[in-house]
Amino acid sequence: MYKALSLSIIVGSALMLTACANGDDPNQQTTTIDNDTTNAYEQNNHEVNNQEEAVNIANNDEGNTYNNDEGNEEEESEPLYKLDNSEVRPIDDAEEQVVLLTIDDAPDNYSVEMAESLKALDAGAIFFVNGHFLESEQGRADLQHLYDLGFEIGNHTMTHQDLTTLSEEEQYEEIVALNDLIEEVIGERPRFFRAPFGKNTSYSTQLVEDENMQWMNWTYGYDFVEEYMEKEALTDVMVDAPELRNGANLLMHDREFTRDALEDIVRGLREKGYDIVAPETIE
C-alpha cells in the first residue's frame, strides 16, 4: 500500500511537471524548477526505485527459494533405479536389496486408506488408476489426495479391458484419454503404464512410448487368488513368496483385505532386509 501511494504521488508530480514544462498550464506559463526541487524529486524517485528493486529482489528470492527447494527435492530424488523387465535395477552404487510396491485399480474403495498407511510408514508406491473410478467427484478427490500425499500415479486404462481384444482406436482411447483425465485432475500426466491382466499389444507398447511413459507388469502378486483373500494369508505369502528377490515388483490391488495386510507386509519386508523403492527415484 505504501509503495502504491508513493508511486501515485510521484507519478502525479511527474505529470504536473511535464504538463507545465510543455506549456499546458492554463496561463501558458513555463514553470522553472529550482535545483533544490529537482534534487528532492530525483532523491525521492531514487528511493522509490530502490524500494521497487528491493521488492523485486525479495519476490525473486522467494521464487528462487521455492525453485531451489524443488531443485533440492529433484537432487534428492535423482535417478537411483531403472526398470528392467518390470523389475528395478540399481544405478551405480544404489541399494540392491529393494522392492517396488504397486497398487492397481485405484482409487476404488480403499486406496486413500492404503496411501495414508504407506505414508505413515514412509513407504512409496505407484497407484495405477482406472478411469472409470474418476467419473465421480469423490473419485477425483481421492485421486488428488493420493497425489497430494506424494504418491506416483500410473495409468491402468480407462475401463480395464483386455487390450488384445480392442482395435487400435479403442486402445488409444483407453490409454490417452486416461492420461488426459489424470492430467486434468492433478496437473501431471502419468509416466508409468500397466495394461490390464498384463496384456500389452505392439500398438499399445508403441503408444505408451509415444506418450513418454514406461510400461511395467510385475514380479508377483497374490491378492487376486482366492486362498489369499484374507489378511494373514496375504501377509505371509507377500513377505515369504518364492519370487521375492532384489528389485522385485510387488503387485497389489485396492481391496479390503489388502488394505488390512499392507502395514504388516511392509514391516515384514523390511524385517527381511528389503527397502521400499521411492518411485520418483526410478529414471
C-alpha positions as CSV (number, residue, x, y, z in Angstrom):
1,M,0.0,0.0,0.0
2,Y,2.9,2.3,0.9
3,K,4.5,1.6,-2.4
4,A,1.3,2.2,-4.4
5,L,0.8,5.5,-2.6
6,S,4.3,6.7,-3.1
7,L,4.2,5.8,-6.8
8,S,0.9,7.6,-7.2
9,I,2.4,10.8,-5.6
10,I,5.5,10.6,-7.8
11,V,3.6,9.8,-11.0
12,G,1.2,12.7,-10.2
13,S,4.1,15.1,-9.6
14,A,5.8,14.0,-12.7
15,L,2.7,14.6,-14.8
16,M,2.2,18.0,-13.3
17,L,5.8,18.9,-14.0
18,T,5.6,17.6,-17.6
19,A,2.4,19.4,-18.3
20,C,3.9,22.7,-17.1
21,A,7.1,22.2,-19.0
22,N,5.1,21.6,-22.2
23,G,3.1,24.8,-21.7
24,D,-0.1,23.1,-20.6
25,D,-0.5,25.5,-17.7
26,P,-3.8,27.4,-18.1
27,N,-1.9,30.7,-18.1
28,Q,0.6,29.3,-20.7
29,Q,3.5,29.9,-18.3
30,T,6.6,27.7,-18.4
31,T,7.4,26.5,-14.9
32,T,11.1,26.6,-13.9
33,I,12.1,24.1,-11.2
34,D,14.9,25.2,-9.0
35,N,17.8,22.9,-8.2
36,D,16.6,22.1,-4.7
37,T,13.2,20.9,-6.0
38,T,14.9,18.9,-8.8
39,N,17.2,17.3,-6.4
40,A,14.4,16.5,-3.9
41,Y,12.4,14.9,-6.8
42,E,15.3,12.9,-8.0
43,Q,16.1,11.7,-4.5
44,N,12.5,10.7,-3.9
45,N,12.4,8.9,-7.2
46,H,15.6,7.2,-6.4
47,E,14.3,6.0,-3.1
48,V,11.1,4.6,-4.7
49,N,13.1,2.9,-7.4
50,N,15.3,1.4,-4.6
51,Q,12.1,0.2,-2.9
52,E,10.8,-1.3,-6.1
53,E,14.1,-3.0,-6.6
54,A,14.1,-4.4,-3.1
55,V,10.6,-5.7,-3.5
56,N,11.5,-7.3,-6.8
57,I,14.6,-8.9,-5.3
58,A,12.5,-10.1,-2.4
59,N,10.0,-11.6,-4.8
60,N,12.7,-13.2,-6.9
61,D,14.4,-14.5,-3.8
62,E,11.0,-16.0,-2.7
63,G,10.6,-17.6,-6.1
64,N,14.2,-18.8,-6.1
65,T,13.8,-20.2,-2.6
66,Y,10.8,-22.2,-3.9
67,N,12.6,-23.3,-7.0
68,N,15.7,-24.2,-5.0
69,D,13.6,-26.3,-2.7
70,E,12.2,-28.0,-5.8
71,G,15.7,-28.4,-7.2
72,N,16.9,-29.9,-3.9
73,E,14.0,-32.3,-4.0
74,E,15.0,-33.2,-7.5
75,E,18.6,-33.7,-6.4
76,E,17.4,-35.9,-3.5
77,S,15.2,-37.9,-5.9
78,E,17.7,-38.2,-8.7
79,P,17.5,-41.5,-10.6
80,L,18.8,-44.4,-8.5
81,Y,17.0,-47.2,-10.3
82,K,15.9,-48.2,-13.8
83,L,13.2,-50.5,-15.0
84,D,14.4,-53.9,-16.3
85,N,11.6,-56.1,-17.5
86,S,9.3,-54.6,-14.9
87,E,11.7,-55.0,-12.0
88,V,14.0,-52.3,-10.7
89,R,17.8,-52.4,-11.0
90,P,20.2,-50.1,-9.1
91,I,22.2,-47.4,-10.9
92,D,25.8,-47.3,-9.8
93,D,26.0,-47.9,-6.1
94,A,22.3,-47.6,-5.2
95,E,21.0,-50.2,-2.7
96,E,20.3,-53.5,-4.3
97,Q,18.0,-55.2,-1.8
98,V,14.9,-53.3,-2.6
99,V,11.3,-53.9,-3.8
100,L,8.8,-51.8,-5.6
101,L,5.2,-51.6,-4.3
102,T,2.4,-51.1,-6.9
103,I,-1.3,-51.0,-6.3
104,D,-3.8,-51.5,-9.1
105,D,-7.5,-50.5,-9.6
106,A,-7.2,-47.1,-7.8
107,P,-8.9,-45.2,-6.4
108,D,-11.7,-47.6,-5.8
109,N,-12.7,-48.0,-2.1
110,Y,-9.5,-48.4,-0.1
111,S,-6.7,-46.6,-2.0
112,V,-6.8,-43.5,0.2
113,E,-6.5,-45.6,3.4
114,M,-3.7,-47.6,1.9
115,A,-1.9,-44.4,0.9
116,E,-2.2,-43.0,4.3
117,S,-0.9,-46.2,5.9
118,L,2.1,-46.2,3.5
119,K,2.7,-42.5,4.2
120,A,2.9,-43.2,7.9
121,L,5.3,-46.0,7.2
122,D,7.4,-43.7,4.9
123,A,7.0,-46.3,2.1
124,G,6.5,-45.2,-1.5
125,A,4.2,-46.9,-4.1
126,I,2.7,-46.4,-7.5
127,F,-1.1,-46.3,-7.6
128,F,-2.3,-47.4,-11.0
129,V,-5.6,-45.7,-11.8
130,N,-8.6,-46.8,-13.7
131,G,-10.6,-44.1,-15.5
132,H,-14.0,-45.4,-14.5
133,F,-13.2,-44.6,-10.9
134,L,-12.8,-40.9,-11.8
135,E,-16.3,-40.5,-13.1
136,S,-17.5,-39.2,-9.7
137,E,-16.4,-36.1,-7.8
138,Q,-15.3,-38.4,-4.9
139,G,-13.1,-40.4,-7.2
140,R,-11.4,-37.3,-8.5
141,A,-11.0,-36.0,-5.0
142,D,-9.4,-39.4,-3.9
143,L,-7.0,-39.2,-6.8
144,Q,-6.0,-35.7,-5.9
145,H,-5.5,-36.9,-2.3
146,L,-3.2,-39.7,-3.4
147,Y,-1.2,-37.3,-5.4
148,D,-1.1,-34.7,-2.6
149,L,0.3,-37.4,-0.3
150,G,3.2,-37.7,-2.6
151,F,2.4,-41.0,-4.4
152,E,3.2,-41.7,-8.1
153,I,0.1,-42.0,-10.2
154,G,0.1,-44.6,-13.0
155,N,-2.2,-45.4,-16.0
156,H,-4.2,-48.6,-15.8
157,T,-6.6,-47.7,-18.7
158,M,-10.0,-46.1,-18.7
159,T,-12.2,-49.2,-18.4
160,H,-9.8,-52.1,-17.5
161,Q,-10.3,-54.1,-20.7
162,D,-8.1,-56.7,-22.3
163,L,-6.2,-54.6,-24.8
164,T,-5.6,-57.6,-27.1
165,T,-9.3,-57.7,-27.8
166,L,-9.6,-54.0,-28.8
167,S,-9.0,-52.1,-32.0
168,E,-6.1,-49.6,-32.2
169,E,-8.6,-46.7,-31.9
170,E,-10.1,-48.3,-28.8
171,Q,-6.7,-48.9,-27.3
172,Y,-5.8,-45.2,-27.9
173,E,-8.9,-44.1,-26.0
174,E,-8.2,-46.5,-23.2
175,I,-4.7,-45.1,-22.7
176,V,-4.5,-41.5,-23.9
177,A,-8.0,-40.4,-22.7
178,L,-7.0,-41.5,-19.2
179,N,-3.7,-39.6,-19.4
180,D,-5.7,-36.5,-20.3
181,L,-8.2,-37.1,-17.5
182,I,-5.4,-37.7,-14.9
183,E,-3.7,-34.5,-16.0
184,E,-7.0,-32.6,-15.7
185,V,-7.3,-33.7,-12.1
186,I,-3.7,-33.5,-10.8
187,G,-2.0,-31.3,-13.4
188,E,0.5,-34.1,-14.4
189,R,0.5,-36.9,-16.9
190,P,1.4,-40.4,-15.7
191,R,4.9,-41.8,-16.6
192,F,4.1,-45.4,-15.9
193,F,1.6,-47.7,-17.6
194,R,0.3,-51.1,-16.6
195,A,-2.0,-53.0,-19.0
196,P,-5.0,-54.9,-17.5
197,F,-4.0,-58.5,-17.0
198,G,-0.5,-57.6,-18.1
199,K,-1.5,-58.0,-21.7
200,N,0.1,-55.4,-24.0
201,T,0.0,-55.2,-27.8
202,S,2.6,-54.0,-30.2
203,Y,0.4,-50.9,-30.8
204,S,-0.1,-50.2,-27.1
205,T,3.6,-50.6,-26.4
206,Q,4.4,-48.1,-29.1
207,L,1.6,-45.8,-28.0
208,V,2.9,-45.8,-24.4
209,E,6.4,-44.9,-25.7
210,D,4.9,-42.1,-27.8
211,E,3.2,-40.8,-24.6
212,N,6.6,-40.7,-22.8
213,M,5.6,-43.5,-20.5
214,Q,7.2,-46.8,-19.4
215,W,5.2,-49.9,-19.2
216,M,5.6,-52.5,-16.5
217,N,4.0,-55.7,-15.4
218,W,5.0,-57.3,-12.1
219,T,7.1,-60.0,-10.4
220,Y,4.4,-61.4,-8.2
221,G,1.1,-60.7,-6.6
222,Y,-1.5,-62.9,-4.8
223,D,-4.4,-60.8,-3.6
224,F,-6.4,-61.9,-6.7
225,V,-6.0,-65.6,-5.7
226,E,-8.9,-66.9,-3.6
227,E,-6.9,-68.6,-0.9
228,Y,-5.0,-65.4,-0.2
229,M,-8.0,-63.1,0.1
230,E,-7.6,-62.5,3.8
231,K,-5.1,-60.6,5.9
232,E,-2.9,-63.2,7.4
233,A,-2.6,-65.4,4.4
234,L,-1.8,-62.5,2.1
235,T,0.7,-61.1,4.5
236,D,2.6,-64.4,4.8
237,V,2.7,-65.0,1.0
238,M,3.8,-61.5,0.1
239,V,6.6,-61.5,2.6
240,D,7.8,-65.1,2.1
241,A,7.0,-65.6,-1.6
242,P,9.5,-67.7,-3.5
243,E,9.6,-65.0,-6.1
244,L,10.8,-62.4,-3.7
245,R,14.2,-61.1,-4.8
246,N,16.2,-57.9,-5.2
247,G,14.3,-55.4,-7.4
248,A,11.0,-57.3,-7.3
249,N,7.9,-55.5,-8.4
250,L,5.1,-56.4,-6.0
251,L,1.5,-56.3,-7.3
252,M,-1.4,-55.5,-5.0
253,H,-4.9,-54.2,-5.5
254,D,-7.4,-51.8,-4.0
255,R,-9.0,-54.5,-1.8
256,E,-10.2,-54.5,1.8
257,F,-8.0,-57.5,2.9
258,T,-5.0,-56.0,1.1
259,R,-5.5,-52.7,3.0
260,D,-5.7,-54.7,6.2
261,A,-2.5,-56.6,5.4
262,L,-0.5,-53.7,3.9
263,E,1.2,-52.5,7.1
264,D,2.3,-56.0,8.1
265,I,3.6,-56.6,4.5
266,V,5.8,-53.5,4.6
267,R,7.1,-54.3,8.1
268,G,7.7,-57.9,7.1
269,L,9.7,-57.0,4.0
270,R,11.8,-54.5,6.0
271,E,12.5,-57.2,8.7
272,K,13.9,-59.3,5.9
273,G,16.2,-56.5,4.9
274,Y,14.3,-55.1,1.9
275,D,14.0,-51.3,1.4
276,I,10.9,-49.9,-0.4
277,V,11.8,-48.1,-3.6
278,A,10.7,-44.5,-3.9
279,P,9.1,-44.4,-7.4
280,E,10.5,-40.9,-8.1
281,T,14.0,-42.4,-7.9
282,I,13.2,-44.6,-11.0
283,E,14.6,-42.9,-14.2
